[in-house]
Amino acid sequence: MLPPDYRRILAAVRQAAGPVMARHVGEILGVDVTQRAKLEPLRGRLVRLVDRGWLRKLPDGRFTSRL
């Protein structure tokens, strides 16, 4: 099972109407997206979810659910 932070990220991507950028996921989760230092850890978590097969990363850098 995924830790709570990862479950929230996964839920945010799934509730989006289509593929999303990390910035949009951050906005949904309430992360300060104006500061790159706050956004990069979120992007890292998104990539980890891609590596583990939970999400898919498109060539343009957007993320989408595998389901």
Secondary structure as UniProt FT lines:
FT   HELIX           4..15
FT   HELIX           22..29
FT   TURN            33..34
FT   HELIX           36..51
FT   TURN            52..53
FT   STRAND          55..57
FT   TURN            59..60
FT   STRAND          63..65
//
